[in-house]
């Protein structure tokens, strides 16, 4: 589904990604861990097409197609979703209007008709249940006045509505208490299918107790320096990263 070959990316004159190689197949969950400043969030932003970052060399192939030159909107239409570490607030735009516009634009790009009001509301209620969101959230401004946990649940709700082929979750567990973490992770797990994939970027093993990865990659100074199974997270929890860095 996703192949990254010798990916280099920079901000201004500073190179941050220094040769990323990664392959993700349908049905897989990959976790990316690493110390602060290792390039984890940069990788998520580059995959989503954020204009701040410049790909200087390498390839990003998604479903057989190079996406390096695609805009963020085009990548979204192709089936990529990015869950932000710090979801933004959009005053004056209600959740229901925001997600309805997004869903129907995705359908338009696929040559499908817009959902009727009844169809949309039925779908929205179904997906809000994934993350235990009350229906009152639909009439509130996007993330306006939401707690940290509510913002993250709203992100996963949006993900459920858009049904991406590849979900990239950038530190979704950041700032969540135990209950909110469980709710968010349960929502993510409900969306797992044999034909989609997930990248989970996290500092902590605790999220991976809920969203169990097939592979864990350790990113350090812009490169993946170790790949292993889910047991690697437990070793990192006990020993930190120094033992990997110094191998």
One Martini backbone bead per residue (centre of mass of N, CA, C, O) as a GRO file, in nm:
protein
  247
    1UNK     BB    1   0.058   0.061  -0.023
    2UNK     BB    2   0.338   0.166   0.116
    3UNK     BB    3   0.633   0.333  -0.026
    4UNK     BB    4   0.958   0.410   0.106
    5UNK     BB    5   1.241   0.579  -0.063
    6UNK     BB    6   1.493   0.749   0.036
    7UNK     BB    7   1.390   0.980   0.236
    8UNK     BB    8   1.414   1.335   0.196
    9UNK     BB    9   1.384   1.615   0.436
   10UNK     BB   10   1.305   1.971   0.475
   11UNK     BB   11   1.368   2.287   0.654
   12UNK     BB   12   1.494   2.461   0.454
   13UNK     BB   13   1.831   2.384   0.541
   14UNK     BB   14   1.710   2.153   0.719
   15UNK     BB   15   1.769   1.827   0.771
   16UNK     BB   16   1.553   1.551   0.886
   17UNK     BB   17   1.530   1.350   0.661
   18UNK     BB   18   1.786   1.065   0.594
   19UNK     BB   19   1.655   0.790   0.478
   20UNK     BB   20   1.366   0.654   0.429
   21UNK     BB   21   1.252   0.310   0.486
   22UNK     BB   22   0.921   0.182   0.385
   23UNK     BB   23   0.671  -0.087   0.433
   24UNK     BB   24   0.311  -0.106   0.370
   25UNK     BB   25   0.049  -0.320   0.425
   26UNK     BB   26  -0.236  -0.446   0.416
   27UNK     BB   27  -0.349  -0.475   0.761
   28UNK     BB   28  -0.138  -0.292   0.893
   29UNK     BB   29   0.058  -0.202   1.192
   30UNK     BB   30   0.259   0.087   1.254
   31UNK     BB   31   0.519   0.184   1.470
   32UNK     BB   32   0.657   0.504   1.576
   33UNK     BB   33   0.962   0.563   1.739
   34UNK     BB   34   1.127   0.812   1.954
   35UNK     BB   35   1.291   1.067   2.017
   36UNK     BB   36   1.312   1.377   2.041
   37UNK     BB   37   1.381   1.500   1.717
   38UNK     BB   38   1.378   1.244   1.502
   39UNK     BB   39   1.106   1.282   1.282
   40UNK     BB   40   0.809   1.186   1.321
   41UNK     BB   41   0.628   1.438   1.249
   42UNK     BB   42   0.760   1.490   0.979
   43UNK     BB   43   0.671   1.231   0.841
   44UNK     BB   44   0.367   1.282   0.863
   45UNK     BB   45   0.367   1.554   0.708
   46UNK     BB   46   0.489   1.449   0.442
   47UNK     BB   47   0.268   1.237   0.379
   48UNK     BB   48   0.036   1.472   0.383
   49UNK     BB   49   0.172   1.750   0.241
   50UNK     BB   50   0.318   1.960   0.391
   51UNK     BB   51   0.458   2.266   0.284
   52UNK     BB   52   0.695   2.312   0.491
   53UNK     BB   53   0.803   2.059   0.348
   54UNK     BB   54   1.094   1.927   0.171
   55UNK     BB   55   1.147   1.715  -0.088
   56UNK     BB   56   1.470   1.619  -0.207
   57UNK     BB   57   1.438   1.295  -0.192
   58UNK     BB   58   1.270   1.035  -0.318
   59UNK     BB   59   0.991   0.810  -0.231
   60UNK     BB   60   0.618   0.807  -0.259
   61UNK     BB   61   0.413   0.517  -0.256
   62UNK     BB   62   0.055   0.504  -0.329
   63UNK     BB   63  -0.104   0.266  -0.472
   64UNK     BB   64   0.120   0.296  -0.721
   65UNK     BB   65   0.163   0.613  -0.651
   66UNK     BB   66   0.293   0.910  -0.674
   67UNK     BB   67   0.278   1.183  -0.405
   68UNK     BB   68   0.484   1.421  -0.390
   69UNK     BB   69   0.300   1.630  -0.587
   70UNK     BB   70   0.071   1.632  -0.393
   71UNK     BB   71  -0.174   1.750  -0.229
   72UNK     BB   72  -0.343   1.723   0.057
   73UNK     BB   73  -0.617   1.681  -0.083
   74UNK     BB   74  -0.527   1.454  -0.278
   75UNK     BB   75  -0.441   1.259  -0.055
   76UNK     BB   76  -0.713   1.238   0.079
   77UNK     BB   77  -0.867   1.131  -0.170
   78UNK     BB   78  -0.674   0.873  -0.189
   79UNK     BB   79  -0.662   0.781   0.151
   80UNK     BB   80  -0.539   0.998   0.355
   81UNK     BB   81  -0.485   1.027   0.715
   82UNK     BB   82  -0.445   1.292   0.965
   83UNK     BB   83  -0.367   1.288   1.304
   84UNK     BB   84  -0.329   1.525   1.529
   85UNK     BB   85  -0.160   1.631   1.802
   86UNK     BB   86  -0.298   1.937   1.753
   87UNK     BB   87  -0.597   2.016   1.731
   88UNK     BB   88  -0.786   2.242   1.577
   89UNK     BB   89  -0.970   2.533   1.581
   90UNK     BB   90  -1.313   2.619   1.433
   91UNK     BB   91  -1.469   2.887   1.430
   92UNK     BB   92  -1.806   2.881   1.295
   93UNK     BB   93  -1.775   2.559   1.262
   94UNK     BB   94  -1.940   2.283   1.250
   95UNK     BB   95  -1.911   1.956   1.266
   96UNK     BB   96  -2.134   1.879   1.063
   97UNK     BB   97  -2.039   2.068   0.829
   98UNK     BB   98  -1.749   1.975   0.805
   99UNK     BB   99  -1.793   1.664   0.754
  100UNK     BB  100  -1.992   1.686   0.521
  101UNK     BB  101  -1.802   1.825   0.323
  102UNK     BB  102  -1.581   1.607   0.326
  103UNK     BB  103  -1.746   1.359   0.242
  104UNK     BB  104  -1.866   1.478  -0.027
  105UNK     BB  105  -1.593   1.533  -0.161
  106UNK     BB  106  -1.499   1.242  -0.167
  107UNK     BB  107  -1.737   1.138  -0.335
  108UNK     BB  108  -1.691   1.317  -0.580
  109UNK     BB  109  -1.401   1.200  -0.649
  110UNK     BB  110  -1.557   0.902  -0.688
  111UNK     BB  111  -1.846   0.952  -0.833
  112UNK     BB  112  -2.041   1.024  -0.599
  113UNK     BB  113  -2.305   1.098  -0.432
  114UNK     BB  114  -2.447   1.275  -0.215
  115UNK     BB  115  -2.561   1.275   0.087
  116UNK     BB  116  -2.819   1.266   0.254
  117UNK     BB  117  -2.936   1.377   0.543
  118UNK     BB  118  -3.019   1.098   0.652
  119UNK     BB  119  -2.760   0.942   0.580
  120UNK     BB  120  -2.564   1.118   0.737
  121UNK     BB  121  -2.686   1.098   1.024
  122UNK     BB  122  -2.662   0.793   1.047
  123UNK     BB  123  -2.355   0.779   1.011
  124UNK     BB  124  -2.276   0.970   1.242
  125UNK     BB  125  -2.397   0.808   1.476
  126UNK     BB  126  -2.230   0.553   1.429
  127UNK     BB  127  -1.940   0.691   1.456
  128UNK     BB  128  -1.973   0.826   1.737
  129UNK     BB  129  -1.988   0.550   1.890
  130UNK     BB  130  -1.689   0.469   1.868
  131UNK     BB  131  -1.620   0.742   2.079
  132UNK     BB  132  -1.847   0.832   2.271
  133UNK     BB  133  -2.027   1.057   2.134
  134UNK     BB  134  -2.223   1.311   2.163
  135UNK     BB  135  -2.461   1.474   1.970
  136UNK     BB  136  -2.386   1.770   2.068
  137UNK     BB  137  -2.114   1.795   1.902
  138UNK     BB  138  -2.234   1.861   1.613
  139UNK     BB  139  -2.309   2.181   1.699
  140UNK     BB  140  -2.022   2.239   1.741
  141UNK     BB  141  -1.739   2.365   1.718
  142UNK     BB  142  -1.441   2.283   1.601
  143UNK     BB  143  -1.293   2.215   1.908
  144UNK     BB  144  -1.454   2.417   2.071
  145UNK     BB  145  -1.400   2.366   2.408
  146UNK     BB  146  -1.235   2.123   2.407
  147UNK     BB  147  -1.085   1.879   2.522
  148UNK     BB  148  -0.827   1.682   2.465
  149UNK     BB  149  -0.997   1.420   2.442
  150UNK     BB  150  -1.218   1.536   2.252
  151UNK     BB  151  -1.033   1.602   2.016
  152UNK     BB  152  -0.935   1.311   1.964
  153UNK     BB  153  -1.217   1.190   1.920
  154UNK     BB  154  -1.283   1.373   1.678
  155UNK     BB  155  -1.064   1.265   1.493
  156UNK     BB  156  -1.169   0.969   1.488
  157UNK     BB  157  -1.442   1.038   1.375
  158UNK     BB  158  -1.341   1.154   1.108
  159UNK     BB  159  -1.203   0.896   1.021
  160UNK     BB  160  -1.463   0.722   1.015
  161UNK     BB  161  -1.607   0.892   0.793
  162UNK     BB  162  -1.366   0.863   0.566
  163UNK     BB  163  -1.227   0.590   0.535
  164UNK     BB  164  -0.928   0.523   0.517
  165UNK     BB  165  -0.647   0.349   0.401
  166UNK     BB  166  -0.453   0.565   0.556
  167UNK     BB  167  -0.352   0.604   0.890
  168UNK     BB  168  -0.216   0.891   1.069
  169UNK     BB  169  -0.098   0.893   1.412
  170UNK     BB  170  -0.001   1.180   1.594
  171UNK     BB  171   0.005   1.146   1.909
  172UNK     BB  172  -0.288   1.058   2.023
  173UNK     BB  173  -0.197   1.012   2.339
  174UNK     BB  174  -0.162   1.299   2.400
  175UNK     BB  175  -0.305   1.390   2.709
  176UNK     BB  176  -0.429   1.120   2.798
  177UNK     BB  177  -0.621   0.941   2.970
  178UNK     BB  178  -0.717   0.627   3.028
  179UNK     BB  179  -1.009   0.649   2.915
  180UNK     BB  180  -0.947   0.806   2.652
  181UNK     BB  181  -0.751   0.601   2.537
  182UNK     BB  182  -0.949   0.367   2.514
  183UNK     BB  183  -1.155   0.504   2.328
  184UNK     BB  184  -0.967   0.574   2.093
  185UNK     BB  185  -0.853   0.288   2.042
  186UNK     BB  186  -1.123   0.150   1.989
  187UNK     BB  187  -1.192   0.317   1.739
  188UNK     BB  188  -0.953   0.227   1.570
  189UNK     BB  189  -1.008  -0.085   1.581
  190UNK     BB  190  -1.290  -0.071   1.433
  191UNK     BB  191  -1.131   0.016   1.149
  192UNK     BB  192  -1.008  -0.243   1.097
  193UNK     BB  193  -0.875  -0.386   0.792
  194UNK     BB  194  -0.747  -0.574   0.531
  195UNK     BB  195  -0.743  -0.284   0.339
  196UNK     BB  196  -0.592  -0.137   0.570
  197UNK     BB  197  -0.387   0.120   0.743
  198UNK     BB  198  -0.144   0.197   1.017
  199UNK     BB  199   0.009   0.484   1.173
  200UNK     BB  200   0.189   0.499   1.484
  201UNK     BB  201   0.275   0.778   1.681
  202UNK     BB  202   0.501   0.732   1.965
  203UNK     BB  203   0.641   0.727   2.302
  204UNK     BB  204   0.443   0.500   2.414
  205UNK     BB  205   0.341   0.182   2.515
  206UNK     BB  206   0.039   0.211   2.609
  207UNK     BB  207  -0.101   0.231   2.329
  208UNK     BB  208   0.008  -0.066   2.240
  209UNK     BB  209  -0.200  -0.221   2.420
  210UNK     BB  210  -0.441  -0.143   2.216
  211UNK     BB  211  -0.259  -0.088   1.956
  212UNK     BB  212  -0.144  -0.350   1.787
  213UNK     BB  213   0.148  -0.408   1.637
  214UNK     BB  214   0.345  -0.552   1.386
  215UNK     BB  215   0.540  -0.296   1.390
  216UNK     BB  216   0.854  -0.148   1.501
  217UNK     BB  217   0.999   0.181   1.472
  218UNK     BB  218   1.312   0.345   1.503
  219UNK     BB  219   1.370   0.688   1.528
  220UNK     BB  220   1.693   0.854   1.434
  221UNK     BB  221   1.805   1.118   1.289
  222UNK     BB  222   1.613   1.045   1.023
  223UNK     BB  223   1.625   0.729   1.097
  224UNK     BB  224   1.592   0.389   1.071
  225UNK     BB  225   1.744   0.168   1.327
  226UNK     BB  226   1.480  -0.014   1.403
  227UNK     BB  227   1.314  -0.342   1.365
  228UNK     BB  228   1.016  -0.487   1.513
  229UNK     BB  229   0.814  -0.607   1.724
  230UNK     BB  230   0.603  -0.547   1.991
  231UNK     BB  231   0.830  -0.608   2.209
  232UNK     BB  232   0.998  -0.343   2.179
  233UNK     BB  233   0.828  -0.155   2.361
  234UNK     BB  234   0.905  -0.291   2.630
  235UNK     BB  235   1.208  -0.234   2.612
  236UNK     BB  236   1.185   0.073   2.599
  237UNK     BB  237   1.039   0.110   2.871
  238UNK     BB  238   1.287  -0.009   3.036
  239UNK     BB  239   1.561   0.122   2.865
  240UNK     BB  240   1.508   0.289   2.634
  241UNK     BB  241   1.726   0.416   2.360
  242UNK     BB  242   2.035   0.376   2.402
  243UNK     BB  243   2.072   0.071   2.323
  244UNK     BB  244   2.007   0.128   2.023
  245UNK     BB  245   2.197   0.364   1.948
  246UNK     BB  246   2.461   0.180   2.061
  247UNK     BB  247   2.467  -0.081   1.862
   0.00000   0.00000   0.00000
